Amino acid sequence: MNEKFSCFEYLIDCLYRRNNGVLNDFTTLKLIKLLFLVVGVSSTEQERGLTDIFDNFVAMPYGPVESDIYNAIQSNKLSKYCITSSQCKIKDENAIINLDDNQRQTIDRAITLLFEKNPNILQCQPFELVDITHKWSCWRICYDIALANGKHSIGIPSRMIQKSVKYYQ
């Protein structure tokens, strides 16, 4: 689990740098949606990408949510960042994000690819990102199944994310 948290915090570091050192609009909702889009863009039918690390997505009313990451945010278990529904702050500037070069490169490549697909992704408001993730076939199919069974959430298999029809705008 610590590896997953470290990867997420490294992802925030990268987005923070690309956002000219501004964290204040990185809310829980925005970061959870950006995480899904980065994971989704990293994976294809032939390549698992970041779905090997972020492997616990759930289809919920506001789109896909990586449950382990969401729970870590809610219980303030991240080392470097404190994220709320209204902001993201650095909790510990000196927190060590312990990742190997391969993990960093995989995340860096995925972020670069996401920015190629939508150069203005960081300017999107959280609910614009919700709208984008609602277009993904993996979310639509799984959420429809949840609703048909009287539920408001259901797991999204990693393979469905890999094979999903994907949108970034």
Secondary structure, DSSP 8 states (H G I E B T S, - for coil): -HHHHHHHHHHHHHHHHHTTT--TT--HHHHHHHHHHHHHHH--SS--GGGGTS--EEEETTEEEEHHHHHHHHTT--SSEEE-SS-EEES-TT------HHHHHHHHHHHHHHHHH-TTGGGS-HHHHHHHHHTSHHHHHHHHHHHHTT-S-EE--HHHHHHS-----
